[in-house]
Amino acid sequence: MANVIGVIGAGTMGSGIAQVAAVAGYGVILYDIEAAALNRSIMQIENNLTKAIEKNKLTIEEKETALAKIKTSVDFSQLKYCTTVIEAAAERLDIKQGIFQRLDDLLSHESIIATNTSSLSVTVLGAATRRPDRVIGMHFFNPAHIMKLVELIKGIETSQTTISRITSLTKEFGKTPVLASDTPGFIVNRIARPFYGEALRLLGEGVAGVDEIDRIVKKSGGFKMGPFELMDLIGIDINFSVSKSVYEQFFHEPRYRPHPIQRQMVDANLLGRKTGKGFYEY
Amino acid sequence: MGMAQKKRKTKTPEKSFLVCGDEPLLKAFCEHYSRADVNMYIWHNKKPEVSKRSNLVYSRSLARIPKNLIAIFELTNTSPAQKIKNLEQIEKHCAKESLIISSSVSSTVTAQSAHVRYPQRIIGFSAFPTLLENDLVELSRGPLTQNDALKAAGEIFFDYHKEVSLIDDRIGMVMPRILCCLINEAMFALQEEVASMGDIDTAMKLGTNYPQGPVEWGEQIGFDQVLAIMEALHADTGEDRYRPAPLLRKLAIGTDLSGRFLA
């Protein structure tokens, strides 16, 4: 059972990660508590791989080989022989801590437990196990099978060996790893905050309108998308919850303070593309 | 409308611009905005290194520069006091009909207008390193800026194939404010050792599709420019969120930290 990667949670991120690992040649055990979620996940992966064939990025044989490498299971004990387990369950501390404790009991001493968390502390999750040196953050970006970046997050006790092993694994997945310390928002979700926060303030202060700010950011700054288009794409609720999370975790540091416009949009269920209306209509 | 412009054109036999201000902006402006049909007079305390062109004329003193200019571009961001001095001297020397198109990133057009005798011809613009070359220029007006002055400034940028966007007169304007806050945040992350410079830049380019990483972008802009905007935003709003990162201050002073944070 060498080189088998466990993936916990068959949602969007878990499916993407399972696909990336399988395409890279790893055996994958994809676990979820719901069989229906696993079926949906396999369909999603098949669709993604078919699209990759259409774009000449994959052959039919490679697709079949990759799919054959993914085993799904609702039985947690099937993860026992995995050398690395990547947890991509719901973004709730109690759920993740429970999973980490069970993995700690189940896995061999050498196995690494990685979490795809975007907002929880890797150190806190490590502390739920007897192996905090072999716990690490592995933050993929959505869609995981397309986005090249993976933020690796070292908890206070994460060992250099663990960092090296997961750095190599990330590269074998065809991804670009960057290393971040275990601080709120890690790199991207923290440094990107002013892109949205200042745009919302400029709007709130009446310096310019939504279209105008987006136009300026694209044509004067050279960004591919303006902040309001991007918030609509991400989901205004998701963006607001990341803003709040970083703000709370930094003990109300004013640089991260969310803006009332965000809450108002969420209250009105104007969440962006997914509801057909956000800062723009779709 | 076109009246004021016509008048200016009859008074000025040849098209001439005057440009002065922060050296990096001065250079970028001369490289990007020099044209065969316009004489560009550079007023600066030392000759900036720009590609030699016959229509670029350097002078240390305003006295050697013609009085009738189509437009004066004042490009000082790093010292509001120096900007006021420049504007005062420009007013003493140049015809009152010349447009003054002044960088209004670290001080508002309103604040600048208070120091000049003919504020009706002052227009603010987003002069900021690395953004000058791009397709859009932000413009702003003071309380007394006349519509025809604004229109004439828009036409000048149109001649350079630039789009313009008129925004409210506010410190930082739009793009420089967002960009400087991003770079300042990257400086906080760097000094807290969240990640290396290289990893911060890689993460922002690959994770959110930014055209450049915030650290490399800050280096290209010049950290003194970024600091000037953050200090101006901080002073203007009194908000802690705009306080400059201590590392940004060090880099702005010119401390050579190259290598220290390299990945």
Interface residues (C-beta under 8 A of the other chain):
Chain A: F141 M147 K148 L149 E151 T176 V178 L179 A180 S181 T183 F186 I187 V188 R190 I191 A192 R193 P194 F195 G197 E198 A199 L202 E205 G206 V207 A208 E212 I213 R215 I216 V217 K219 S220 G221 G222 F223 K224 M225 P227 P254 R255 R257
Chain B: S126 L131 N134 D135 L136 V137 E138 E163 S165 I167 D168 R170 M173 V174 M175 R177 I178 L179 C181 L182 N184 E185 A186 F188 A189 E192 E193 V194 A195 S196 D199 I200 T202 A203 M204 L206 G207 T208 N209 Y210 P211 Q212 P214 E239 D240 R241
